[in-house]
Amino acid sequence: MGDGPEKLPEDIEALQAALLATRAELASVRAQQSDDHALIAHLKLQIKKLNRDRHGPRSERTARLLDQLELTLEELEASATKDELAAEMAAAKTIKVASFTRKRPSRQPFPEHLPRERVLVPGPTSCICCGGLRLSKLGEDITETLEVIPKSWKVIQHVREKFSCRDCEKISQAPAPFHVLARGWAGPSLLAMVLFERFNQHQPLNRQAERYAKEGVPISLSTLADQVGGCTVALTPLFQRLEAHVLSAERLHGDDTTVPVLAKGKTDTGRIWVYVRDDKPFGGQAPPGAVFYYSRDRAGEHPQAHLVGYSGIFQADAYSGYGKLYDPGRNAGPILEAACWVHARRPFFVMADLAENARRKVQGKKPAVISPLALEAVRRIDALFEIERGINGETPERRRAVRHELSAPLVADLEAWMREQRAKLSRSNDLAKAMDYMLKRWSAFTRFLGDGRICLSNNAAERALRGIALGRKSWLFCGSDRGGDRAAMMYSLIVTAKMNDVDPQAWLADVLARIAAHPAQRLDELLPWNWRAQNKQINRAA
């Protein structure tokens, strides 16, 4: 009648064929599902990136969320391709099921600047139809494959010929070429690669030495370390010019992070401090820069020494060690404290993280209690950040006017609401602690209303420290305090280059090749932002 179960074939071959067809169908369905999941993940990632480009980071979770989405897409794409190949192999064993093929986005052509190598595939010598030998070429089809050539090494010989004078018998010879280091043997490109991988790619020198040895160029660890030490000495004058530029800013961002430091039988916890100059939010024309310093501990004397000659606006968290910087009687002049609203928002956000609660439910974990007051605080603070996104890059006067009109009423309402709610909470309540953090420093949090140069967040400093946080698991620890100082100097140069959209490795290679013979009074020409400008002029001339 057609309503009952389908009758199975009785012979073994028919059963095997049916089983293979079923397996092929399941593999095709599985491949289709994997493809759908990968497509969904891809679209989610694109939507998040477009929203970030259009509106800017909406919270401190944005960067972390994008990283998670990219990792998810990576896994799903790999799984989808694997399932596609499995479906093809299953379909090949039966004639009843069509093979599944993923619909991939059209690939963009390879960059034009890449060199092309033509590999001519010999054509037929006779007609495949009639066997005739009178063939005439009609054209050609080209299939391009992207390939990489492994890193190549070479030894450059600088040959200086000697000449003797037949009149006076004096020997003449061209002077020896400049080297980055005295009696140096490493070229600037090699030195730049070692420095870049050590301080930007977080590859310790011992791992680099192992890789070079496998490539047929054994270089001892002590030799590499010697080159790194010599390069930091050669680059110190450039660091000093960068330091002077950053510390002459009207406003600075400051922050610090931990670094493990090798000690006797253990590792201590040192600190890396960063001070960032970034005038772009208020339309400043000065190039951005970052200066890093190292210290063995987090004592307040360190930032006081770093900023001993600075006066202006200092945007940072509420670390007590900064307290003496705000003394109005400082010899160098006053430093005005500007608090970070992202730091203030974070504890409220943790108590109102709906997305995290949803994930905990999916994982079968007990969800945290969502605080309605925390949700309201996040909503009010987010309204201020929404206003800021609209005036990013405007002049200080324009920013101050918009804040006076739109932000000031919201800030006043937020303060009144927080003081009213705080009176109802106990001292030990987490929400009360988050409110106290802001209310006790309310003048620092509201200083942005009267000064268009101040940002709402200290994200500029946190972005500068992000590479160090990512690299800690790779380089494990600093070998000494002097190693920490060297690392801080190199971080300053590399991060500043990246802030100015300059390739750090290419910049280091060029600077190391030129700095020995470069006039000291024109040292600013080698700073990243000036180096970029020179490159643009060269490109236009070409």
C-alpha positions as a Python dict, from the first residue, in 0.01 Angstrom:
ca = {
    (1, 'M'): (0, 0, 0),
    (2, 'G'): (302, 231, 35),
    (3, 'D'): (239, 309, 403),
    (4, 'G'): (445, 30, 555),
    (5, 'P'): (822, 2, 583),
    (6, 'E'): (1015, -38, 261),
    (7, 'K'): (1103, -399, 190),
    (8, 'L'): (1478, -456, 198),
    (9, 'P'): (1648, -656, -74),
    (10, 'E'): (1737, -1011, 20),
    (11, 'D'): (2065, -1067, -163),
    (12, 'I'): (2390, -945, -6),
    (13, 'E'): (2509, -739, -305),
    (14, 'A'): (2187, -539, -314),
    (15, 'L'): (2210, -480, 60),
    (16, 'Q'): (2568, -360, 26),
    (17, 'A'): (2469, -125, -256),
    (18, 'A'): (2183, 15, -47),
    (19, 'L'): (2416, 62, 250),
    (20, 'L'): (2672, 245, 38),
    (21, 'A'): (2401, 471, -104),
    (22, 'T'): (2273, 547, 246),
    (23, 'R'): (2621, 627, 368),
    (24, 'A'): (2679, 855, 69),
    (25, 'E'): (2352, 1038, 136),
    (26, 'L'): (2442, 1084, 503),
    (27, 'A'): (2787, 1211, 411),
    (28, 'S'): (2632, 1456, 165),
    (29, 'V'): (2386, 1580, 428),
    (30, 'R'): (2667, 1613, 682),
    (31, 'A'): (2875, 1808, 430),
    (32, 'Q'): (2580, 2035, 355),
    (33, 'Q'): (2528, 2104, 725),
    (34, 'S'): (2896, 2178, 777),
    (35, 'D'): (2890, 2414, 480),
    (36, 'D'): (2584, 2591, 622),
    (37, 'H'): (2748, 2630, 963),
    (38, 'A'): (3065, 2770, 804),
    (39, 'L'): (2860, 3015, 595),
    (40, 'I'): (2669, 3132, 903),
    (41, 'A'): (2992, 3182, 1096),
    (42, 'H'): (3141, 3373, 802),
    (43, 'L'): (2840, 3603, 778),
    (44, 'K'): (2837, 3664, 1154),
    (45, 'L'): (3202, 3762, 1142),
    (46, 'Q'): (3144, 3997, 848),
    (47, 'I'): (2851, 4161, 1026),
    (48, 'K'): (3057, 4217, 1340),
    (49, 'K'): (3346, 4362, 1142),
    (50, 'L'): (3117, 4592, 946),
    (51, 'N'): (2951, 4713, 1266),
    (52, 'R'): (3291, 4776, 1421),
    (53, 'D'): (3410, 4971, 1115),
    (54, 'R'): (3091, 5174, 1111),
    (55, 'H'): (3037, 5239, 1481),
    (56, 'G'): (3373, 5161, 1642),
    (57, 'P'): (3422, 4913, 1930),
    (58, 'R'): (3102, 4908, 2130),
    (59, 'S'): (3258, 4757, 2443),
    (60, 'E'): (3570, 4595, 2576),
    (61, 'R'): (3429, 4260, 2456),
    (62, 'T'): (3448, 4353, 2087),
    (63, 'A'): (3806, 4247, 2020),
    (64, 'R'): (3764, 3927, 2220),
    (65, 'L'): (3440, 3846, 2040),
    (66, 'L'): (3599, 3895, 1697),
    (67, 'D'): (3886, 3664, 1795),
    (68, 'Q'): (3635, 3399, 1904),
    (69, 'L'): (3436, 3434, 1582),
    (70, 'E'): (3749, 3405, 1369),
    (71, 'L'): (3858, 3094, 1558),
    (72, 'T'): (3510, 2944, 1517),
    (73, 'L'): (3511, 3020, 1144),
    (74, 'E'): (3855, 2860, 1109),
    (75, 'E'): (3735, 2538, 1270),
    (76, 'L'): (3406, 2525, 1079),
    (77, 'E'): (3571, 2593, 742),
    (78, 'A'): (3822, 2314, 802),
    (79, 'S'): (3544, 2077, 909),
    (80, 'A'): (3329, 2167, 609),
    (81, 'T'): (3609, 2094, 365),
    (82, 'K'): (3683, 1766, 539),
    (83, 'D'): (3316, 1663, 520),
    (84, 'E'): (3300, 1767, 154),
    (85, 'L'): (3588, 1537, 66),
    (86, 'A'): (3433, 1256, 271),
    (87, 'A'): (3106, 1301, 79),
    (88, 'E'): (3291, 1288, -254),
    (89, 'M'): (3463, 964, -158),
    (90, 'A'): (3135, 813, -39),
    (91, 'A'): (2952, 919, -358),
    (92, 'A'): (3229, 769, -572),
    (93, 'K'): (3133, 423, -439),
    (94, 'T'): (2775, 446, -566),
    (95, 'I'): (2603, 570, -879),
    (96, 'K'): (2277, 659, -701),
    (97, 'V'): (2398, 962, -503),
    (98, 'A'): (2537, 1280, -657),
    (99, 'S'): (2856, 1422, -511),
    (100, 'F'): (2830, 1730, -288),
    (101, 'T'): (3034, 2037, -385),
    (102, 'R'): (3063, 2343, -164),
    (103, 'K'): (2973, 2683, -306),
    (104, 'R'): (3283, 2884, -231),
    (105, 'P'): (3305, 3261, -280),
    (106, 'S'): (3482, 3370, -596),
    (107, 'R'): (3854, 3408, -535),
    (108, 'Q'): (4012, 3746, -587),
    (109, 'P'): (4301, 3759, -837),
    (110, 'F'): (4650, 3735, -696),
    (111, 'P'): (4823, 4072, -635),
    (112, 'E'): (4974, 4222, -949),
    (113, 'H'): (5307, 4303, -782),
    (114, 'L'): (5392, 3936, -731),
    (115, 'P'): (5634, 3799, -992),
    (116, 'R'): (5494, 3542, -1235),
    (117, 'E'): (5679, 3228, -1336),
    (118, 'R'): (5552, 3060, -1654),
    (119, 'V'): (5560, 2681, -1654),
    (120, 'L'): (5473, 2567, -2006),
    (121, 'V'): (5281, 2241, -2020),
    (122, 'P'): (5372, 2067, -2351),
    (123, 'G'): (5078, 2062, -2588),
    (124, 'P'): (4965, 1767, -2800),
    (125, 'T'): (5176, 1680, -3105),
    (126, 'S'): (4888, 1522, -3290),
    (127, 'C'): (4511, 1559, -3310),
    (128, 'I'): (4334, 1357, -3040),
    (129, 'C'): (4047, 1299, -3287),
    (130, 'C'): (4203, 1199, -3621),
    (131, 'G'): (4573, 1176, -3536),
    (132, 'G'): (4666, 1450, -3782),
    (133, 'L'): (4995, 1634, -3738),
    (134, 'R'): (4894, 1973, -3889),
    (135, 'L'): (4811, 2156, -3562),
    (136, 'S'): (4770, 2533, -3536),
    (137, 'K'): (4782, 2717, -3200),
    (138, 'L'): (4459, 2900, -3114),
    (139, 'G'): (4551, 3043, -2776),
    (140, 'E'): (4626, 2932, -2423),
    (141, 'D'): (4456, 2888, -2087),
    (142, 'I'): (4643, 3000, -1775),
    (143, 'T'): (4585, 2850, -1431),
    (144, 'E'): (4756, 3040, -1150),
    (145, 'T'): (4880, 2878, -830),
    (146, 'L'): (5010, 3079, -537),
    (147, 'E'): (5344, 2946, -412),
    (148, 'V'): (5605, 3053, -162),
    (149, 'I'): (5982, 3036, -189),
    (150, 'P'): (6147, 2942, 141),
    (151, 'K'): (6366, 3206, 301),
    (152, 'S'): (6703, 3221, 129),
    (153, 'W'): (7036, 3313, 284),
    (154, 'K'): (7336, 3468, 118),
    (155, 'V'): (7676, 3608, 206),
    (156, 'I'): (7757, 3955, 70),
    (157, 'Q'): (8124, 4013, 1),
    (158, 'H'): (8235, 4376, 11),
    (159, 'V'): (8547, 4379, -208),
    (160, 'R'): (8782, 4677, -160),
    (161, 'E'): (9060, 4682, -414),
    (162, 'K'): (9402, 4813, -319),
    (163, 'F'): (9609, 5036, -545),
    (164, 'S'): (9969, 5144, -510),
    (165, 'C'): (10106, 5469, -646),
    (166, 'R'): (10398, 5420, -887),
    (167, 'D'): (10530, 5765, -798),
    (168, 'C'): (10529, 5754, -415),
    (169, 'E'): (10443, 5386, -359),
    (170, 'K'): (10160, 5478, -119),
    (171, 'I'): (9876, 5225, -101),
    (172, 'S'): (9522, 5361, -154),
    (173, 'Q'): (9199, 5179, -71),
    (174, 'A'): (8831, 5272, -28),
    (175, 'P'): (8712, 5293, 335),
    (176, 'A'): (8537, 4992, 483),
    (177, 'P'): (8157, 4999, 467),
    (178, 'F'): (7962, 5097, 777),
    (179, 'H'): (7821, 4820, 994),
    (180, 'V'): (7550, 4851, 1253),
    (181, 'L'): (7787, 4704, 1511),
    (182, 'A'): (8162, 4736, 1536),
    (183, 'R'): (8322, 4443, 1354),
    (184, 'G'): (7969, 4343, 1264),
    (185, 'W'): (7897, 4040, 1050),
    (186, 'A'): (7515, 4053, 1025),
    (187, 'G'): (7340, 4259, 760),
    (188, 'P'): (7064, 4507, 849),
    (189, 'S'): (6787, 4289, 706),
    (190, 'L'): (6898, 3993, 917),
    (191, 'L'): (6920, 4208, 1228),
    (192, 'A'): (6578, 4358, 1160),
    (193, 'M'): (6430, 4008, 1121),
    (194, 'V'): (6581, 3890, 1450),
    (195, 'L'): (6455, 4199, 1635),
    (196, 'F'): (6109, 4185, 1476),
    (197, 'E'): (6058, 3817, 1552),
    (198, 'R'): (6189, 3858, 1906),
    (199, 'F'): (5986, 4162, 2009),
    (200, 'N'): (5684, 4157, 1777),
    (201, 'Q'): (5632, 3791, 1691),
    (202, 'H'): (5736, 3684, 2043),
    (203, 'Q'): (5988, 3424, 1928),
    (204, 'P'): (6270, 3382, 2182),
    (205, 'L'): (6624, 3377, 2045),
    (206, 'N'): (6675, 3009, 2125),
    (207, 'R'): (6380, 2915, 1902),
    (208, 'Q'): (6512, 3139, 1627),
    (209, 'A'): (6856, 2976, 1655),
    (210, 'E'): (6700, 2630, 1623),
    (211, 'R'): (6510, 2731, 1311),
    (212, 'Y'): (6813, 2893, 1147),
    (213, 'A'): (7017, 2578, 1212),
    (214, 'K'): (6754, 2366, 1037),
    (215, 'E'): (6781, 2604, 741),
    (216, 'G'): (7154, 2534, 721),
    (217, 'V'): (7279, 2849, 895),
    (218, 'P'): (7390, 2764, 1250),
    (219, 'I'): (7406, 3076, 1468),
    (220, 'S'): (7464, 3035, 1839),
    (221, 'L'): (7225, 3178, 2093),
    (222, 'S'): (7500, 3391, 2249),
    (223, 'T'): (7584, 3538, 1909),
    (224, 'L'): (7222, 3634, 1844),
    (225, 'A'): (7195, 3787, 2190),
    (226, 'D'): (7512, 3986, 2123),
    (227, 'Q'): (7358, 4128, 1806),
    (228, 'V'): (7035, 4222, 1985),
    (229, 'G'): (7230, 4404, 2256),
    (230, 'G'): (7436, 4591, 1999),
    (231, 'C'): (7127, 4693, 1799),
    (232, 'T'): (6954, 4836, 2105),
    (233, 'V'): (7262, 5052, 2168),
    (234, 'A'): (7262, 5171, 1808),
    (235, 'L'): (6889, 5252, 1823),
    (236, 'T'): (6901, 5429, 2162),
    (237, 'P'): (6935, 5781, 2012),
    (238, 'L'): (6623, 5717, 1806),
    (239, 'F'): (6437, 5599, 2116),
    (240, 'Q'): (6538, 5918, 2296),
    (241, 'R'): (6393, 6130, 2014),
    (242, 'L'): (6072, 5925, 2028),
    (243, 'E'): (6059, 5965, 2407),
    (244, 'A'): (6090, 6342, 2377),
    (245, 'H'): (5811, 6352, 2119),
    (246, 'V'): (5568, 6142, 2324),
    (247, 'L'): (5630, 6323, 2655),
    (248, 'S'): (5573, 6663, 2492),
    (249, 'A'): (5207, 6577, 2429),
    (250, 'E'): (4918, 6781, 2568),
    (251, 'R'): (4753, 6457, 2681),
    (252, 'L'): (4897, 6114, 2761),
    (253, 'H'): (4745, 5772, 2805),
    (254, 'G'): (4914, 5552, 3066),
    (255, 'D'): (4886, 5189, 3172),
    (256, 'D'): (5099, 4895, 3284),
    (257, 'T'): (5101, 4515, 3271),
    (258, 'T'): (5289, 4231, 3434),
    (259, 'V'): (5596, 4056, 3293),
    (260, 'P'): (5763, 3753, 3452),
    (261, 'V'): (6133, 3810, 3525),
    (262, 'L'): (6385, 3534, 3583),
    (263, 'A'): (6522, 3526, 3937),
    (264, 'K'): (6722, 3275, 4145),
    (265, 'G'): (6523, 2953, 4131),
    (266, 'K'): (6198, 3130, 4045),
    (267, 'T'): (6042, 3409, 3844),
    (268, 'D'): (5948, 3747, 3985),
    (269, 'T'): (5667, 3966, 3855),
    (270, 'G'): (5796, 4281, 3693),
    (271, 'R'): (5603, 4557, 3520),
    (272, 'I'): (5600, 4713, 3176),
    (273, 'W'): (5468, 5071, 3173),
    (274, 'V'): (5344, 5246, 2860),
    (275, 'Y'): (5269, 5610, 2781),
    (276, 'V'): (5088, 5678, 2455),
    (277, 'R'): (5049, 5997, 2257),
    (278, 'D'): (4749, 5985, 2026),
    (279, 'D'): (4602, 6319, 1919),
    (280, 'K'): (4380, 6180, 1643),
    (281, 'P'): (4058, 6169, 1852),
    (282, 'F'): (4062, 6550, 1887),
    (283, 'G'): (4192, 6622, 1537),
    (284, 'G'): (4557, 6673, 1636),
    (285, 'Q'): (4817, 6664, 1358),
    (286, 'A'): (5108, 6529, 1564),
    (287, 'P'): (5197, 6167, 1480),
    (288, 'P'): (5112, 5904, 1742),
    (289, 'G'): (5377, 5729, 1946),
    (290, 'A'): (5426, 5501, 2246),
    (291, 'V'): (5706, 5480, 2502),
    (292, 'F'): (5755, 5173, 2721),
    (293, 'Y'): (5953, 5140, 3044),
    (294, 'Y'): (6040, 4840, 3259),
    (295, 'S'): (6056, 4809, 3637),
    (296, 'R'): (6105, 4522, 3881),
    (297, 'D'): (5791, 4614, 4081),
    (298, 'R'): (5483, 4836, 4068),
    (299, 'A'): (5592, 5100, 4314),
    (300, 'G'): (5455, 5448, 4255),
    (301, 'E'): (5805, 5590, 4229),
    (302, 'H'): (5836, 5448, 3877),
    (303, 'P'): (5559, 5648, 3701),
    (304, 'Q'): (5667, 5951, 3905),
    (305, 'A'): (6018, 5913, 3761),
    (306, 'H'): (5889, 5850, 3409),
    (307, 'L'): (5678, 6168, 3413),
    (308, 'V'): (5902, 6385, 3628),
    (309, 'G'): (5919, 6655, 3362),
    (310, 'Y'): (5566, 6619, 3222),
    (311, 'S'): (5268, 6848, 3269),
    (312, 'G'): (4933, 6817, 3099),
    (313, 'I'): (4645, 6571, 3097),
    (314, 'F'): (4707, 6214, 3211),
    (315, 'Q'): (4445, 5952, 3127),
    (316, 'A'): (4481, 5627, 3323),
    (317, 'D'): (4314, 5399, 3574),
    (318, 'A'): (4284, 5473, 3945),
    (319, 'Y'): (4616, 5316, 4049),
    (320, 'S'): (4721, 5479, 4375),
    (321, 'G'): (5083, 5509, 4259),
    (322, 'Y'): (4975, 5787, 4024),
    (323, 'G'): (4851, 5995, 4319),
    (324, 'K'): (5159, 6215, 4363),
    (325, 'L'): (5149, 6302, 3993),
    (326, 'Y'): (4834, 6504, 4055),
    (327, 'D'): (4995, 6720, 4325),
    (328, 'P'): (4924, 7082, 4218),
    (329, 'G'): (5261, 7191, 4360),
    (330, 'R'): (5476, 6977, 4128),
    (331, 'N'): (5793, 7145, 4003),
    (332, 'A'): (5723, 7056, 3639),
    (333, 'G'): (5367, 7186, 3657),
    (334, 'P'): (5027, 7032, 3724),
    (335, 'I'): (4903, 6704, 3579),
    (336, 'L'): (4526, 6679, 3542),
    (337, 'E'): (4373, 6337, 3604),
    (338, 'A'): (4126, 6206, 3345),
    (339, 'A'): (3957, 5882, 3445),
    (340, 'C'): (3870, 5597, 3211),
    (341, 'W'): (3501, 5521, 3166),
    (342, 'V'): (3581, 5176, 3024),
    (343, 'H'): (3741, 5077, 3355),
    (344, 'A'): (3437, 5208, 3536),
    (345, 'R'): (3194, 5028, 3306),
    (346, 'R'): (3366, 4690, 3329),
    (347, 'P'): (3241, 4573, 3674),
    (348, 'F'): (2885, 4678, 3584),
    (349, 'F'): (2913, 4488, 3259),
    (350, 'V'): (3031, 4170, 3437),
    (351, 'M'): (2718, 4180, 3654),
    (352, 'A'): (2498, 4238, 3348),
    (353, 'D'): (2657, 4008, 3088),
    (354, 'L'): (2350, 3847, 2929),
    (355, 'A'): (2556, 3680, 2656),
    (356, 'E'): (2783, 3510, 2910),
    (357, 'N'): (2478, 3386, 3100),
    (358, 'A'): (2333, 3240, 2780),
    (359, 'R'): (2659, 3053, 2717),
    (360, 'R'): (2658, 2918, 3071),
    (361, 'K'): (2305, 2787, 3021),
    (362, 'V'): (2403, 2612, 2697),
    (363, 'Q'): (2702, 2453, 2875),
    (364, 'G'): (2478, 2332, 3155),
    (365, 'K'): (2634, 2563, 3413),
    (366, 'K'): (2443, 2764, 3669),
    (367, 'P'): (2382, 3115, 3530),
    (368, 'A'): (2495, 3415, 3731),
    (369, 'V'): (2245, 3657, 3877),
    (370, 'I'): (2180, 3950, 3644),
    (371, 'S'): (2157, 4280, 3829),
    (372, 'P'): (1892, 4520, 3694),
    (373, 'L'): (2090, 4811, 3841),
    (374, 'A'): (2404, 4698, 3660),
    (375, 'L'): (2208, 4674, 3335),
    (376, 'E'): (2082, 5027, 3384),
    (377, 'A'): (2432, 5158, 3459),
    (378, 'V'): (2569, 4994, 3142),
    (379, 'R'): (2285, 5141, 2938),
    (380, 'R'): (2352, 5492, 3067),
    (381, 'I'): (2728, 5471, 3013),
    (382, 'D'): (2681, 5327, 2663),
    (383, 'A'): (2473, 5631, 2574),
    (384, 'L'): (2778, 5849, 2644),
    (385, 'F'): (3000, 5633, 2423),
    (386, 'E'): (2743, 5658, 2144),
    (387, 'I'): (2776, 6037, 2152),
    (388, 'E'): (3156, 6008, 2150),
    (389, 'R'): (3155, 5798, 1834),
    (390, 'G'): (2985, 6082, 1651),
    (391, 'I'): (3253, 6340, 1741),
    (392, 'N'): (3565, 6126, 1710),
    (393, 'G'): (3830, 6319, 1516),
    (394, 'E'): (3655, 6656, 1555),
    (395, 'T'): (3830, 6963, 1693),
    (396, 'P'): (3846, 7011, 2072),
    (397, 'E'): (3606, 7305, 2048),
    (398, 'R'): (3349, 7103, 1856),
    (399, 'R'): (3381, 6808, 2093),
    (400, 'R'): (3338, 7032, 2398),
    (401, 'A'): (3028, 7197, 2250),
    (402, 'V'): (2859, 6865, 2170),
    (403, 'R'): (2942, 6728, 2512),
    (404, 'H'): (2801, 7037, 2681),
    (405, 'E'): (2477, 6998, 2486),
    (406, 'L'): (2430, 6619, 2484),
    (407, 'S'): (2661, 6449, 2735),
    (408, 'A'): (2643, 6686, 3033),
    (409, 'P'): (2271, 6620, 3104),
    (410, 'L'): (2328, 6243, 3084),
    (411, 'V'): (2624, 6263, 3322),
    (412, 'A'): (2424, 6471, 3570),
    (413, 'D'): (2137, 6221, 3559),
    (414, 'L'): (2382, 5931, 3601),
    (415, 'E'): (2539, 6087, 3911),
    (416, 'A'): (2200, 6157, 4073),
    (417, 'W'): (2082, 5803, 3994),
    (418, 'M'): (2399, 5642, 4126),
    (419, 'R'): (2396, 5838, 4451),
    (420, 'E'): (2032, 5750, 4504),
    (421, 'Q'): (2092, 5376, 4441),
    (422, 'R'): (2418, 5371, 4637),
    (423, 'A'): (2240, 5484, 4953),
    (424, 'K'): (2028, 5165, 4939),
    (425, 'L'): (2322, 4924, 4908),
    (426, 'S'): (2550, 4776, 5173),
    (427, 'R'): (2920, 4854, 5175),
    (428, 'S'): (3018, 4496, 5078),
    (429, 'N'): (2788, 4480, 4777),
    (430, 'D'): (2979, 4444, 4448),
    (431, 'L'): (2751, 4697, 4284),
    (432, 'A'): (2824, 4945, 4562),
    (433, 'K'): (3199, 4900, 4510),
    (434, 'A'): (3158, 4970, 4138),
    (435, 'M'): (2960, 5286, 4212),
    (436, 'D'): (3210, 5401, 4476),
    (437, 'Y'): (3492, 5365, 4224),
    (438, 'M'): (3324, 5633, 4014),
    (439, 'L'): (3168, 5857, 4277),
    (440, 'K'): (3492, 5898, 4473),
    (441, 'R'): (3666, 6019, 4153),
    (442, 'W'): (3375, 6203, 3998),
    (443, 'S'): (3576, 6515, 3911),
    (444, 'A'): (3825, 6301, 3713),
    (445, 'F'): (3542, 6120, 3536),
    (446, 'T'): (3362, 6441, 3440),
    (447, 'R'): (3671, 6637, 3331),
    (448, 'F'): (3606, 6537, 2970),
    (449, 'L'): (3297, 6759, 2965),
    (450, 'G'): (3508, 7076, 2978),
    (451, 'D'): (3803, 6967, 2766),
    (452, 'G'): (3762, 6835, 2412),
    (453, 'R'): (4110, 6679, 2414),
    (454, 'I'): (4013, 6416, 2669),
    (455, 'C'): (3879, 6077, 2561),
    (456, 'L'): (3623, 5872, 2748),
    (457, 'S'): (3848, 5566, 2752),
    (458, 'N'): (4209, 5468, 2802),
    (459, 'N'): (4192, 5217, 2517),
    (460, 'A'): (4493, 5369, 2339),
    (461, 'A'): (4723, 5250, 2619),
    (462, 'E'): (4552, 4911, 2645),
    (463, 'R'): (4595, 4854, 2271),
    (464, 'A'): (4966, 4930, 2301),
    (465, 'L'): (5004, 4667, 2575),
    (466, 'R'): (4805, 4401, 2393),
    (467, 'G'): (5107, 4256, 2212),
    (468, 'I'): (5293, 4204, 2540),
    (469, 'A'): (4997, 4023, 2691),
    (470, 'L'): (4971, 3798, 2386),
    (471, 'G'): (5344, 3724, 2387),
    (472, 'R'): (5388, 3631, 2752),
    (473, 'K'): (5319, 3262, 2691),
    (474, 'S'): (5577, 3252, 2412),
    (475, 'W'): (5877, 3421, 2567),
    (476, 'L'): (5802, 3294, 2921),
    (477, 'F'): (6009, 3556, 3107),
    (478, 'C'): (6263, 3836, 3082),
    (479, 'G'): (6611, 3711, 3157),
    (480, 'S'): (6707, 4010, 3372),
    (481, 'D'): (6625, 4369, 3454),
    (482, 'R'): (6851, 4485, 3173),
    (483, 'G'): (6666, 4248, 2940),
    (484, 'G'): (6343, 4413, 3049),
    (485, 'D'): (6485, 4756, 2966),
    (486, 'R'): (6594, 4636, 2620),
    (487, 'A'): (6252, 4487, 2556),
    (488, 'A'): (6079, 4810, 2661),
    (489, 'M'): (6291, 5013, 2421),
    (490, 'M'): (6225, 4780, 2128),
    (491, 'Y'): (5852, 4769, 2207),
    (492, 'S'): (5853, 5149, 2192),
    (493, 'L'): (6002, 5157, 1842),
    (494, 'I'): (5799, 4868, 1698),
    (495, 'V'): (5462, 4973, 1843),
    (496, 'T'): (5515, 5332, 1728),
    (497, 'A'): (5590, 5211, 1376),
    (498, 'K'): (5267, 5010, 1374),
    (499, 'M'): (5069, 5305, 1510),
    (500, 'N'): (5190, 5505, 1207),
    (501, 'D'): (5098, 5227, 959),
    (502, 'V'): (5465, 5149, 892),
    (503, 'D'): (5597, 4796, 846),
    (504, 'P'): (5823, 4761, 1154),
    (505, 'Q'): (6061, 4509, 1000),
    (506, 'A'): (6114, 4708, 679),
    (507, 'W'): (6161, 5026, 882),
    (508, 'L'): (6413, 4863, 1116),
    (509, 'A'): (6611, 4720, 824),
    (510, 'D'): (6636, 5060, 657),
    (511, 'V'): (6718, 5245, 979),
    (512, 'L'): (6988, 4995, 1080),
    (513, 'A'): (7147, 5028, 736),
    (514, 'R'): (7159, 5409, 757),
    (515, 'I'): (7190, 5510, 1122),
    (516, 'A'): (7569, 5463, 1153),
    (517, 'A'): (7637, 5725, 883),
    (518, 'H'): (7331, 5945, 948),
    (519, 'P'): (7398, 6297, 1084),
    (520, 'A'): (7295, 6324, 1449),
    (521, 'Q'): (7126, 6661, 1394),
    (522, 'R'): (6894, 6503, 1135),
    (523, 'L'): (6801, 6198, 1340),
    (524, 'D'): (6429, 6287, 1333),
    (525, 'E'): (6426, 6192, 964),
    (526, 'L'): (6449, 5827, 1067),
    (527, 'L'): (6145, 5832, 1296),
    (528, 'P'): (5859, 5616, 1163),
    (529, 'W'): (5626, 5898, 1055),
    (530, 'N'): (5903, 6084, 869),
    (531, 'W'): (6032, 5761, 716),
    (532, 'R'): (5685, 5694, 577),
    (533, 'A'): (5668, 6041, 426),
    (534, 'Q'): (6005, 5992, 257),
    (535, 'N'): (5889, 5661, 115),
    (536, 'K'): (5582, 5826, -35),
    (537, 'Q'): (5796, 6093, -202),
    (538, 'I'): (6023, 5826, -348),
    (539, 'N'): (5722, 5635, -483),
    (540, 'R'): (5580, 5950, -646),
    (541, 'A'): (5915, 6025, -809),
    (542, 'A'): (5934, 5673, -945),
}
